[in-house]
């Protein structure tokens, strides 16, 4: 990512009929959290952030309740 470039990460699951209550985090390559969002009940989620520097960033997605299985798709 490039510094100052606005990025948006959107996780679609509920809107597609799946059971995930998504939580998304954006982290530096070293694992430092920069931005996070979790879905409201029965909603998809998105997070926007401007990278503080040019570099590599990581996106982490999980279910709010730690659930998993074939109905938990995103």
Residue pairs with C-beta under 8 A, 6 or more apart in sequence:
1 7
1 51
1 54
1 55
1 56
1 57
2 51
2 54
3 50
3 51
3 52
3 53
3 54
4 50
4 51
5 50
5 51
6 48
6 49
6 50
7 26
7 48
7 49
7 50
7 51
8 46
8 47
8 48
9 24
9 26
9 46
9 47
9 48
9 59
10 44
10 45
10 46
11 20
11 22
11 24
11 39
11 44
11 45
11 46
11 61
11 74
12 44
12 74
13 19
13 20
13 22
13 44
13 72
13 73
13 74
14 20
14 21
14 22
14 39
14 42
14 43
14 44
15 44
16 73
18 71
18 72
18 73
18 74
19 67
19 71
19 72
20 63
20 67
20 72
20 73
20 74
21 38
21 39
21 41
21 42
21 63
21 64
21 65
22 38
22 39
22 44
22 45
22 61
22 62
22 63
22 64
22 74
23 36
23 37
23 38
23 39
23 45
23 61
23 62
23 63
23 64
24 36
24 37
24 38
24 45
24 46
24 47
24 59
24 60
24 61
25 33
25 35
25 36
25 47
25 59
25 60
26 33
26 34
26 35
26 36
26 47
26 49
26 57
26 58
26 59
26 60
27 33
27 34
27 57
27 58
27 59
27 60
28 34
28 55
28 57
28 58
29 55
29 56
29 57
29 58
31 58
34 49
34 51
34 52
34 57
35 47
35 48
35 49
36 47
37 45
37 46
37 47
38 45
38 64
39 45
39 64
51 57
61 74
63 72
